[in-house]
Amino acid sequence: MCKQPMFSRAGNYSIQIVSPDVSITKKQANWKPFSPDVLTISILDCSASSCAECALKDSRCVWCLYDNKCDTSFACTMRGSISIIDSLNNCPALLYVTPSEVVIPSTEPVVITGTYFIDAQYQCSFGTNIVDATYLNSTNIQCETPPVNSSTSVSIAVFLNGFNYASNQLSLLFSSEIEQSDSDDVSLPLVIILPVAFVILIVIIILAIIYKRRRISPLTEPDYSIVAFAYNDRLMFHVSDSQAERLKLVEDALDNDNDRNLVFALADVSSAGDSEFLAKALVYYYYDKGSNHALQLIKAFIDLEVSHSVEEGTLFRSESIACKMFSIYAKLIGLPYLWHSFSRIIFDLNTVGDQEGGINTSTKNEGAAYELAKLGMEVDPGRMEEMLSEDSSDLTINQYSLQLYAQKLFNAIKESLPNLPMEFRELSSHLRDVIGEKFGSKNKADFKGVGGFIFLRYICPAIMTPQVYALLPEPPNTVAQRYFVLLSKALQNLANFTLPGSKEDYMEKINPFILENEAAFLKFLDELVNAGSETSSGIISTLQVPRDLRISCVAFIHKYIVDKKGKLDSKVDDEELLNLIDRIVKNVGEPCAKVDTGERVSTRNTLKSKVVS
């Protein structure tokens, strides 16, 4: 047995057994090999304070659940079926807290829902107050809330063995039953005070009704897989076992496409009609190998688009394949974050829209109250029609209403940053770097690129079409849909650091919202792009590509190569790549047959739900 020395850095070290060779005349010991065999020992650096950080270490480092530390699997305490985490996608995460609001002075217990809870002694921290938790099951623990004297919002973290169990935190609101608002600016003219006071009164009424409705019918969490993998009929193929074996040549080509020459060539010959399906096939294939593989693919296409751009103002404005890939990827990793961050606001707005549109979604008493509390957001005089002719002050009230809800949404976005999946933050940091390198930081070019990309391709589409991003089980009513359009316009202008143009001059009414939040938005982007490995890994998606869809994606790519071979031959000047394409066409054989749409139950406009326990 040999005592292990202290190593200064990780790496591979040689080990050889030696013995002393003592010289009698010189009285000096030399060392000679005892055996010619030389062994190698690998010294790993598994030092990490969180699962997310551990996942970035050597692939042989794993996160030990029971020990709450990063080490090799041999050093982990093994109990039950899940004792180690070896992938960033599987790191423990806190998803949400129930209830999300506690009315003081009550100290009712809360249930924290998360992933990979084990039967151990957890602790919950409510700000600076730490209490013991009760293990319920693999997804839930219960904590008593500490006594609080005044309304406040506190961060919730979960600890095991003195260390954070999950790298993200949740927030819990302690509130009084009746909140009072103080106004110390009595010098404002009545023409401003009265509309604002009226809006605040309406909002209080609406919030009271919404609070009542929450207790009657809790929201349900959707089946994200149905939303993420919708509209894929054109990707589905019949693939036999023998065909799947031959298609491995296509898989090998994709797996070894380190310089992205193959996928760049495929994208280069795509048309508007098939580029979306090519983007889906590539993203699904690489995502199935690991979320990071798809992320690196998207980074490569972003780099390509930035290198070909002449000015930063045109970046990501067209339906480029990079944008399409990101939109697809965002649904794979970002649906749970959207639902847990914004579903309540979207649901509440849709409920108000139901009432304004005359749709009966509540009891008579609630409907009457909503009738008193109609809160419009329309600021286009041309759309107000009879409402404008009856009372022109409605336009001013609607302006404040729109600003109020835009502010509420923006506040939710800021507060949810710790829950944003790490992949989005890594991509944002990459965007900032490549755009800054090409165009510099003058006129906020780098931040504009990041804000425009994330908001234009992810957050704003989710608000504008909430049913497509699992925020609503079905399309919103006409009134609510208009609200979502106006709110997404307001947020997009904020993200672009621009005021509305002359084409939609009525949107100038949200200028105060944009100007007042520009500094806060810059701070948000700065925190977004500078998030390091020590920050929260966010709400993690557990979606997996269905097996039949994955092999169908490979079959689609093969058929695409066969169909586009003429264009590829004329545009590709890399002899090695052309030879690879020839081998694929020759050796894989005829393309697989497509699945008839009548054979497959379409998932269009379907959103199954499961009640959150």
Solvent accessible surface area in square Angstrom, and as a share of the most:
residue,aa,sasa,rsa
1,M,243,1.09
2,C,116,0.69
3,K,194,0.82
4,Q,122,0.54
5,P,84,0.53
6,M,187,0.84
7,F,56,0.23
8,S,109,0.70
9,R,181,0.66
10,A,49,0.38
11,G,31,0.30
12,N,112,0.57
13,Y,67,0.25
14,S,89,0.57
15,I,72,0.37
16,Q,71,0.31
17,I,105,0.53
18,V,68,0.39
19,S,26,0.17
20,P,75,0.47
21,D,66,0.34
22,V,97,0.56
23,S,32,0.21
24,I,141,0.72
25,T,125,0.73
26,K,153,0.65
27,K,165,0.70
28,Q,105,0.47
29,A,57,0.44
30,N,78,0.40
31,W,166,0.58
32,K,103,0.44
33,P,84,0.53
34,F,139,0.58
35,S,28,0.18
36,P,118,0.74
37,D,97,0.50
38,V,84,0.48
39,L,116,0.58
40,T,95,0.55
41,I,55,0.28
42,S,47,0.30
43,I,30,0.15
44,L,46,0.23
45,D,67,0.35
46,C,18,0.11
47,S,76,0.49
48,A,24,0.19
49,S,80,0.52
50,S,14,0.09
51,C,9,0.05
52,A,0,0.00
53,E,39,0.18
54,C,3,0.02
55,A,40,0.31
56,L,107,0.53
57,K,61,0.26
58,D,53,0.27
59,S,107,0.69
60,R,128,0.47
61,C,7,0.04
62,V,11,0.06
63,W,6,0.02
64,C,0,0.00
65,L,0,0.00
66,Y,39,0.15
67,D,39,0.20
68,N,5,0.02
69,K,81,0.34
70,C,14,0.08
71,D,38,0.20
72,T,36,0.21
73,S,42,0.27
74,F,198,0.83
75,A,47,0.37
76,C,11,0.07
77,T,49,0.28
78,M,116,0.52
79,R,138,0.50
80,G,78,0.75
81,S,117,0.76
82,I,81,0.41
83,S,5,0.04
84,I,52,0.26
85,I,8,0.04
86,D,101,0.52
87,S,38,0.24
88,L,39,0.20
89,N,40,0.21
90,N,53,0.27
91,C,3,0.02
92,P,2,0.02
93,A,1,0.01
94,L,1,0.00
95,L,31,0.15
96,Y,36,0.14
97,V,13,0.07
98,T,72,0.42
99,P,46,0.29
100,S,63,0.41
101,E,51,0.23
102,V,0,0.00
103,V,34,0.20
104,I,20,0.10
105,P,124,0.78
106,S,50,0.32
107,T,60,0.35
108,E,69,0.31
109,P,56,0.35
110,V,0,0.00
111,V,40,0.23
112,I,0,0.00
113,T,12,0.07
114,G,1,0.01
115,T,25,0.15
116,Y,56,0.21
117,F,6,0.03
118,I,12,0.06
119,D,104,0.54
120,A,30,0.23
121,Q,112,0.50
122,Y,1,0.00
123,Q,68,0.30
124,C,0,0.00
125,S,10,0.07
126,F,3,0.01
127,G,43,0.41
128,T,135,0.78
129,N,69,0.35
130,I,102,0.52
131,V,38,0.22
132,D,94,0.49
133,A,9,0.07
134,T,78,0.45
135,Y,68,0.26
136,L,81,0.40
137,N,68,0.35
138,S,62,0.40
139,T,61,0.35
140,N,10,0.05
141,I,0,0.00
142,Q,56,0.25
143,C,1,0.01
144,E,96,0.43
145,T,6,0.04
146,P,12,0.07
147,P,114,0.72
148,V,31,0.18
149,N,155,0.80
150,S,70,0.45
151,S,47,0.30
152,T,54,0.31
153,S,74,0.48
154,V,28,0.16
155,S,57,0.36
156,I,0,0.00
157,A,4,0.03
158,V,1,0.00
159,F,48,0.20
160,L,6,0.03
161,N,95,0.49
162,G,60,0.58
163,F,128,0.53
164,N,62,0.32
165,Y,5,0.02
166,A,5,0.04
167,S,28,0.18
168,N,1,0.01
169,Q,79,0.35
170,L,14,0.07
171,S,71,0.46
172,L,1,0.00
173,L,76,0.38
174,F,1,0.00
175,S,8,0.05
176,S,41,0.26
177,E,149,0.67
178,I,137,0.70
179,E,97,0.44
180,Q,160,0.71
181,S,86,0.56
182,D,139,0.72
183,S,95,0.61
184,D,138,0.71
185,D,63,0.33
186,V,131,0.75
187,S,96,0.62
188,L,74,0.37
189,P,72,0.45
190,L,122,0.61
191,V,112,0.65
192,I,66,0.33
193,I,56,0.28
194,L,109,0.54
195,P,23,0.14
196,V,51,0.29
197,A,51,0.39
198,F,93,0.39
199,V,5,0.03
200,I,68,0.34
201,L,98,0.49
202,I,6,0.03
203,V,22,0.12
204,I,91,0.46
205,I,58,0.29
206,I,1,0.00
207,L,80,0.40
208,A,60,0.47
209,I,15,0.08
210,I,6,0.03
211,Y,92,0.35
212,K,104,0.44
213,R,27,0.10
214,R,72,0.26
215,R,183,0.67
216,I,108,0.55
217,S,51,0.33
218,P,90,0.57
219,L,39,0.19
220,T,55,0.32
221,E,21,0.09
222,P,4,0.02
223,D,49,0.25
224,Y,25,0.10
225,S,39,0.25
226,I,24,0.12
227,V,13,0.07
228,A,7,0.05
229,F,21,0.09
230,A,14,0.11
231,Y,97,0.37
232,N,7,0.03
233,D,24,0.13
234,R,114,0.42
235,L,0,0.00
236,M,5,0.02
237,F,10,0.04
238,H,90,0.40
239,V,37,0.21
240,S,53,0.34
241,D,132,0.68
242,S,65,0.42
243,Q,43,0.19
244,A,29,0.23
245,E,106,0.48
246,R,101,0.37
247,L,1,0.01
248,K,104,0.44
249,L,50,0.25
250,V,0,0.00
251,E,25,0.11
252,D,73,0.38
253,A,8,0.06
254,L,2,0.01
255,D,58,0.30
256,N,108,0.55
257,D,15,0.08
258,N,126,0.65
259,D,106,0.55
260,R,40,0.15
261,N,65,0.34
262,L,2,0.01
263,V,0,0.00
264,F,49,0.20
265,A,13,0.10
266,L,0,0.00
267,A,16,0.13
268,D,86,0.45
269,V,6,0.04
270,S,30,0.20
271,S,53,0.34
272,A,97,0.75
273,G,51,0.49
274,D,22,0.12
275,S,11,0.07
276,E,80,0.36
277,F,32,0.13
278,L,0,0.00
279,A,0,0.00
280,K,19,0.08
281,A,0,0.00
282,L,0,0.00
283,V,0,0.00
284,Y,1,0.01
285,Y,1,0.00
286,Y,8,0.03
287,Y,15,0.06
288,D,59,0.30
289,K,84,0.36
290,G,23,0.22
291,S,5,0.03
292,N,84,0.43
293,H,85,0.38
294,A,0,0.00
295,L,1,0.00
296,Q,62,0.27
297,L,0,0.00
298,I,0,0.00
299,K,26,0.11
300,A,19,0.15
301,F,4,0.02
302,I,0,0.00
303,D,56,0.29
304,L,62,0.31
305,E,32,0.15
306,V,5,0.03
307,S,65,0.42
308,H,137,0.61
309,S,17,0.11
310,V,139,0.80
311,E,97,0.43
312,E,47,0.21
313,G,40,0.39
314,T,75,0.44
315,L,3,0.02
316,F,2,0.01
317,R,116,0.42
318,S,71,0.46
319,E,115,0.52
320,S,27,0.18
321,I,26,0.13
322,A,2,0.01
323,C,0,0.00
324,K,32,0.14
325,M,0,0.00
326,F,0,0.00
327,S,32,0.21
328,I,17,0.09
329,Y,1,0.00
330,A,0,0.00
331,K,39,0.16
332,L,0,0.00
333,I,7,0.03
334,G,0,0.00
335,L,0,0.00
336,P,11,0.07
337,Y,3,0.01
338,L,1,0.00
339,W,24,0.08
340,H,42,0.19
341,S,25,0.16
342,F,1,0.01
343,S,7,0.05
344,R,56,0.21
345,I,17,0.09
346,I,0,0.00
347,F,47,0.20
348,D,3,0.02
349,L,1,0.01
350,N,26,0.13
351,T,5,0.03
352,V,5,0.03
353,G,0,0.00
354,D,17,0.09
355,Q,18,0.08
356,E,42,0.19
357,G,42,0.41
358,G,68,0.65
359,I,78,0.40
360,N,130,0.67
361,T,53,0.31
362,S,19,0.12
363,T,81,0.47
364,K,186,0.79
365,N,118,0.61
366,E,7,0.03
367,G,17,0.16
368,A,60,0.47
369,A,28,0.22
370,Y,2,0.01
371,E,100,0.45
372,L,147,0.73
373,A,0,0.00
374,K,88,0.37
375,L,3,0.02
376,G,14,0.14
377,M,1,0.01
378,E,19,0.09
379,V,0,0.00
380,D,26,0.14
381,P,56,0.35
382,G,63,0.61
383,R,139,0.51
384,M,5,0.02
385,E,128,0.57
386,E,132,0.59
387,M,83,0.37
388,L,52,0.26
389,S,96,0.62
390,E,139,0.62
391,D,67,0.35
392,S,83,0.54
393,S,53,0.34
394,D,31,0.16
395,L,34,0.17
396,T,51,0.30
397,I,29,0.15
398,N,5,0.02
399,Q,40,0.18
400,Y,54,0.21
401,S,0,0.00
402,L,0,0.00
403,Q,30,0.13
404,L,60,0.30
405,Y,8,0.03
406,A,0,0.00
407,Q,55,0.24
408,K,68,0.29
409,L,0,0.00
410,F,0,0.00
411,N,53,0.27
412,A,16,0.13
413,I,1,0.00
414,K,68,0.29
415,E,133,0.59
416,S,8,0.05
417,L,19,0.10
418,P,62,0.39
419,N,23,0.12
420,L,6,0.03
421,P,3,0.02
422,M,19,0.08
423,E,20,0.09
424,F,1,0.00
425,R,9,0.03
426,E,63,0.28
427,L,1,0.00
428,S,0,0.00
429,S,27,0.18
430,H,40,0.18
431,L,0,0.00
432,R,56,0.20
433,D,73,0.38
434,V,26,0.15
435,I,0,0.00
436,G,20,0.20
437,E,155,0.69
438,K,90,0.38
439,F,48,0.20
440,G,29,0.28
441,S,78,0.50
442,K,159,0.67
443,N,105,0.54
444,K,67,0.29
445,A,4,0.03
446,D,14,0.07
447,F,38,0.16
448,K,54,0.23
449,G,8,0.07
450,V,0,0.00
451,G,0,0.00
452,G,1,0.01
453,F,0,0.00
454,I,3,0.02
455,F,1,0.00
456,L,52,0.26
457,R,23,0.08
458,Y,0,0.00
459,I,3,0.02
460,C,6,0.04
461,P,34,0.21
462,A,0,0.00
463,I,2,0.01
464,M,71,0.32
465,T,45,0.26
466,P,0,0.00
467,Q,46,0.21
468,V,50,0.29
469,Y,15,0.06
470,A,2,0.01
471,L,7,0.04
472,L,6,0.03
473,P,85,0.53
474,E,115,0.52
475,P,84,0.53
476,P,16,0.10
477,N,22,0.11
478,T,118,0.69
479,V,41,0.24
480,A,0,0.00
481,Q,51,0.23
482,R,36,0.13
483,Y,7,0.03
484,F,0,0.00
485,V,31,0.18
486,L,0,0.00
487,L,0,0.00
488,S,1,0.01
489,K,50,0.21
490,A,0,0.00
491,L,0,0.00
492,Q,26,0.12
493,N,26,0.13
494,L,1,0.01
495,A,0,0.00
496,N,29,0.15
497,F,29,0.12
498,T,63,0.37
499,L,82,0.41
500,P,15,0.09
501,G,50,0.48
502,S,103,0.66
503,K,199,0.84
504,E,61,0.27
505,D,86,0.45
506,Y,31,0.12
507,M,2,0.01
508,E,84,0.38
509,K,47,0.20
510,I,0,0.00
511,N,31,0.16
512,P,50,0.32
513,F,4,0.02
514,I,3,0.02
515,L,109,0.54
516,E,134,0.60
517,N,9,0.04
518,E,53,0.24
519,A,78,0.60
520,A,32,0.25
521,F,0,0.00
522,L,47,0.23
523,K,134,0.57
524,F,11,0.05
525,L,0,0.00
526,D,65,0.33
527,E,83,0.37
528,L,1,0.00
529,V,3,0.02
530,N,86,0.44
531,A,29,0.22
532,G,30,0.29
533,S,39,0.25
534,E,123,0.55
535,T,45,0.26
536,S,11,0.07
537,S,3,0.02
538,G,0,0.00
539,I,1,0.01
540,I,23,0.12
541,S,9,0.06
542,T,97,0.56
543,L,23,0.12
544,Q,152,0.67
545,V,11,0.06
546,P,54,0.34
547,R,204,0.75
548,D,65,0.34
549,L,4,0.02
550,R,51,0.19
551,I,28,0.14
552,S,1,0.01
553,C,0,0.00
554,V,0,0.00
555,A,0,0.00
556,F,18,0.07
557,I,0,0.00
558,H,1,0.00
559,K,56,0.24
560,Y,10,0.04
561,I,0,0.00
562,V,45,0.26
563,D,90,0.47
564,K,27,0.12
565,K,49,0.21
566,G,55,0.53
567,K,109,0.46
568,L,0,0.00
569,D,65,0.34
570,S,90,0.58
571,K,111,0.47
572,V,21,0.12
573,D,138,0.71
574,D,55,0.28
575,E,118,0.53
576,E,139,0.62
577,L,15,0.08
578,L,33,0.16
579,N,68,0.35
580,L,33,0.17
581,I,0,0.00
582,D,61,0.32
583,R,114,0.42
584,I,0,0.00
585,V,40,0.23
586,K,168,0.71
587,N,82,0.42
588,V,5,0.03
589,G,30,0.29
590,E,144,0.65
591,P,36,0.23
592,C,7,0.04
593,A,64,0.50
594,K,100,0.42
595,V,24,0.14
596,D,87,0.45
597,T,89,0.52
598,G,73,0.70
599,E,107,0.48
600,R,86,0.31
601,V,138,0.79
602,S,48,0.31
603,T,52,0.30
604,R,126,0.46
605,N,139,0.71
606,T,60,0.35
607,L,29,0.14
608,K,130,0.55
609,S,63,0.41
610,K,124,0.53
611,V,108,0.62
612,V,38,0.22
613,S,120,0.77
